[in-house]
Structures are given as structure tokens and as C-alpha cells.
Amino acid sequence: MIERPLIVLDTMVVVSGIMGQTDASDARTLEGIETGRVQLALSDDWLRELHDVLSRAFLVERNPKPARAFRVRIGR
């Protein structure tokens, strides 16, 4: 079994990955998580912070459904 790196992300890295250039390192990091090449360390506090950050008015104006941009794969 191949071990995947386990990473912790600052929530603003997620925001940059969602809102920024698709070829930027933040976006490629999120792609690595989505495809299962990298594991994301999560906690309840981190998820609450992410929700709070993604709910901020300036982000909602740019992307009315930001939560849909961040997908979680279970069972990998």
C-alpha cells in the first residue's frame, strides 16, 4: 500500500485554491486532495473555521456556493 502524505492546510489556502488560478499551487494542492494523492488532516474546529471563512460576504459575492467547490472523498 502506498502511503499518501498527510497535510494540514490553512483555511486561506483553501480559499485561494477555490478562488484563484487553476494552475496555482493552492489549486493543485486541492486537486491532490480530491484525487486522493494527498490526505487532508481535518478537525471539527478546522471545518468550523472553513465554513466561517467561506461564508464571508466578499467570498459569497464571488462564489455563491463555495462549499460545493470543496469536496471530500470518504473511504480512501
TIROKE-921128 format. One record per residue: residue number from 1; x, y, z of N, C-alpha, C in turn. Coordinates in nm, 4 decimals. Atoms other than C-alpha are relative to their C-alpha. Last residue first. Layout:
<recs>
- NUM_X_Y_Z_X_Y_Z_X_Y_Z .
...
</recs>
This chain:
<recs>
- 76_-0.1260_0.0207_0.0726_-0.9677_0.6151_0.0580_0.1110_-0.0214_0.0945 .
- 75_-0.0290_0.1396_0.0268_-1.3052_0.5654_0.2194_0.1264_-0.0257_-0.0788 .
- 74_-0.0059_0.0868_-0.1162_-1.4502_0.9134_0.2078_0.0359_-0.1403_-0.0447 .
- 73_0.0138_0.1407_0.0387_-1.3834_1.1767_-0.0533_0.0188_-0.0862_0.1236 .
- 72_-0.0717_0.0937_-0.0862_-1.4477_1.5351_0.0490_-0.0270_-0.1408_-0.0500 .
- 71_0.0599_0.1326_-0.0115_-1.5418_1.8075_-0.1952_0.0875_-0.0890_0.0883 .
- 70_-0.0888_0.0780_-0.0855_-1.4634_2.1783_-0.1678_-0.0662_-0.1346_0.0272 .
- 69_-0.1326_0.0041_0.0617_-1.6148_2.3779_-0.4541_0.0978_-0.0856_0.0796 .
- 68_0.0025_0.0994_0.1075_-1.9667_2.2949_-0.3423_0.1353_-0.0137_-0.0662 .
- 67_-0.0131_0.1321_-0.0602_-1.8980_2.4814_-0.0174_0.0003_-0.1091_-0.1070 .
- 66_-0.1401_0.0414_-0.0130_-1.8345_2.7982_-0.2179_0.0163_-0.1390_0.0579 .
- 65_0.0050_0.1332_-0.0609_-2.1965_2.8278_-0.3352_0.1410_-0.0541_0.0199 .
- 64_0.1145_0.0154_-0.0894_-2.2450_3.1983_-0.4115_-0.0103_-0.1370_0.0682 .
- 63_0.0356_0.1397_0.0215_-1.8902_3.2367_-0.5486_-0.1156_-0.0323_0.0948 .
- 62_-0.0778_0.0534_0.1130_-1.7683_3.5943_-0.5886_-0.0402_-0.1421_-0.0364 .
- 61_0.0289_-0.0810_0.1192_-2.0397_3.7538_-0.3717_0.0713_-0.0555_-0.1232 .
- 60_0.1317_0.0437_0.0488_-2.0094_3.4661_-0.1233_-0.0385_0.0786_-0.1250 .
- 59_-0.0176_0.1263_0.0724_-1.6382_3.5415_-0.0898_-0.1316_-0.0484_-0.0596 .
- 58_-0.0788_-0.0258_0.1209_-1.6818_3.9104_-0.0042_0.0246_-0.1274_-0.0798 .
- 57_0.0726_-0.0674_0.1079_-1.9695_3.8259_0.2305_0.0823_0.0167_-0.1269 .
- 56_-0.0221_-0.1444_-0.0033_-1.7838_3.5778_0.4465_-0.0544_0.0648_-0.1266 .
- 55_0.1285_-0.0695_-0.0115_-1.9430_3.2316_0.4425_0.0159_0.1515_0.0008 .
- 54_0.0689_0.0095_0.1285_-1.6287_3.0582_0.3124_-0.1346_0.0709_0.0012 .
- 53_-0.0750_-0.0746_0.1008_-1.4340_3.1829_0.6158_-0.0748_-0.0001_-0.1332 .
- 52_0.0076_-0.1430_-0.0314_-1.6956_3.0664_0.8651_0.0685_0.0839_-0.1075 .
- 51_0.1376_-0.0426_0.0254_-1.7297_2.7247_0.6986_-0.0144_0.1504_0.0236 .
- 50_0.0173_-0.0011_0.1452_-1.3518_2.6839_0.6909_-0.1399_0.0482_-0.0363 .
- 49_-0.0711_-0.1180_0.0513_-1.3301_2.7822_1.0578_-0.0162_0.0113_-0.1507 .
- 48_0.0772_-0.1183_-0.0398_-1.5979_2.5291_1.1503_0.0652_0.1276_-0.0546 .
- 47_0.1175_-0.0048_0.0863_-1.4172_2.2601_0.9476_-0.0893_0.1188_0.0342 .
- 46_-0.0443_-0.0413_0.1337_-1.0888_2.3403_1.1210_-0.1196_0.0123_-0.0937 .
- 45_-0.0342_-0.1426_-0.0044_-1.2521_2.3258_1.4658_0.0403_0.0513_-0.1383 .
- 44_0.1252_-0.0754_-0.0075_-1.4163_1.9909_1.3897_0.0275_0.1498_-0.0013 .
- 43_0.0523_-0.0012_-0.1363_-1.0804_1.8547_1.2822_-0.1318_0.0769_-0.0029 .
- 42_0.1175_-0.0801_-0.0331_-0.9363_1.7538_0.9497_-0.0275_-0.0042_0.1487 .
- 41_0.0319_0.0156_-0.1422_-0.5988_1.6284_0.8262_-0.1131_0.0967_0.0334 .
- 40_0.0174_-0.1244_-0.0726_-0.6063_1.6231_0.4470_-0.0372_-0.0320_0.1434 .
- 39_0.1039_0.0052_-0.1024_-0.4634_1.3203_0.2694_-0.0049_0.1338_0.0727 .
- 38_-0.0382_-0.0612_-0.1271_-0.2717_1.3611_-0.0559_-0.1174_-0.0129_0.0958 .
- 37_-0.1462_0.0091_-0.0062_-0.2847_1.1607_-0.3792_0.0540_0.0524_0.1322 .
- 36_-0.0463_0.0998_-0.0949_-0.6564_1.1039_-0.3182_0.1508_-0.0169_0.0052 .
- 35_-0.0332_0.1235_0.0719_-0.7822_1.2778_-0.6331_0.0524_-0.1098_0.0920 .
- 34_0.1171_0.0543_0.0696_-0.9613_1.5488_-0.4369_0.0294_-0.1341_-0.0664 .
- 33_0.0911_0.0516_-0.1027_-0.6675_1.6037_-0.2006_-0.1193_-0.0675_-0.0670 .
- 32_-0.0643_0.1170_-0.0591_-0.4218_1.6362_-0.4882_-0.0857_-0.0637_0.1077 .
- 31_0.0165_0.1082_0.0976_-0.6639_1.8715_-0.6640_0.0631_-0.1288_0.0525 .
- 30_0.1379_0.0477_-0.0139_-0.6739_2.0856_-0.3508_-0.0290_-0.1140_-0.0971 .
- 29_0.0071_0.0709_-0.1289_-0.2937_2.1059_-0.3613_-0.1402_-0.0542_0.0218 .
- 28_-0.0568_0.1340_0.0235_-0.3036_2.1923_-0.7325_0.0001_-0.0819_0.1288 .
- 27_0.0980_0.0791_0.0748_-0.5405_2.4802_-0.6541_0.0515_-0.1416_-0.0253 .
- 26_0.1143_0.0244_-0.0886_-0.3071_2.6165_-0.3877_-0.1038_-0.0881_-0.0685 .
- 25_-0.0330_0.1087_-0.0930_-0.0014_2.5703_-0.6138_-0.1152_-0.0308_0.0955 .
- 24_-0.0784_-0.0433_-0.1156_-0.1545_2.7823_-0.8880_0.0205_-0.1164_0.0969 .
- 23_-0.1325_0.0609_0.0076_-0.2697_2.6238_-1.2168_0.0904_0.0414_0.1164 .
- 22_0.0092_0.1462_-0.0041_-0.6403_2.6822_-1.1554_0.1359_-0.0677_-0.0066 .
- 21_-0.0373_0.0617_0.1280_-0.5797_3.0477_-1.0709_-0.0024_-0.1526_0.0120 .
- 20_-0.1145_-0.0473_0.0781_-0.7537_3.1694_-0.7595_0.0176_-0.0716_-0.1321 .
- 19_0.0256_-0.1260_0.0689_-1.0970_3.1366_-0.5990_0.1100_0.0426_-0.0967 .
- 18_0.1347_-0.0055_0.0589_-1.1041_2.7745_-0.4852_-0.0156_0.1208_-0.0914 .
- 17_0.0140_0.1102_0.0941_-0.7321_2.7251_-0.4243_-0.1332_0.0004_-0.0724 .
- 16_-0.0814_-0.0318_0.1181_-0.7015_3.0691_-0.2680_-0.0119_-0.1086_-0.1058 .
- 15_0.0655_-0.1112_0.0695_-0.9907_2.9896_-0.0332_0.0771_0.0363_-0.1266 .
- 14_0.1197_0.0557_0.0643_-0.8370_2.6519_0.0547_-0.0709_0.1093_-0.0794 .
- 13_-0.0527_0.0783_0.1122_-0.5004_2.8158_0.1230_-0.1165_-0.0606_-0.0764 .
- 12_-0.0177_-0.0929_0.1119_-0.6904_3.0702_0.3333_0.0665_-0.0675_-0.1203 .
- 11_0.1254_-0.0174_0.0743_-0.8138_2.7851_0.5528_0.0150_0.0966_-0.1176 .
- 10_0.0622_-0.1221_-0.0478_-0.4581_2.6961_0.6487_-0.1260_0.0220_-0.0838 .
- 9_0.0051_-0.1220_0.0799_-0.3956_2.3419_0.5410_-0.0564_0.1157_0.0805 .
- 8_0.0908_-0.0923_-0.0673_-0.2780_2.0395_0.7359_0.0041_0.1297_-0.0797 .
- 7_-0.0293_-0.1425_-0.0106_-0.1197_1.7628_0.5308_-0.1069_0.0718_0.0816 .
- 6_0.1077_-0.0590_-0.0782_-0.0950_1.3846_0.5400_0.0354_0.1466_0.0226 .
- 5_-0.0350_-0.1031_-0.0981_0.1265_1.2456_0.2632_-0.1256_0.0518_0.0697 .
- 4_0.0200_-0.1350_0.0522_-0.0069_0.9296_0.0976_0.0396_0.1011_0.1071 .
- 3_0.0397_-0.0981_-0.0999_0.1324_0.5914_0.1883_-0.0090_0.1375_-0.0642 .
- 2_-0.0742_-0.1244_0.0099_0.1316_0.3416_-0.0964_-0.0519_0.0975_0.1056 .
- 1_0.0832_-0.1177_0.0000_0.0000_0.0000_0.0000_0.0886_0.1253_0.0000 .
</recs>
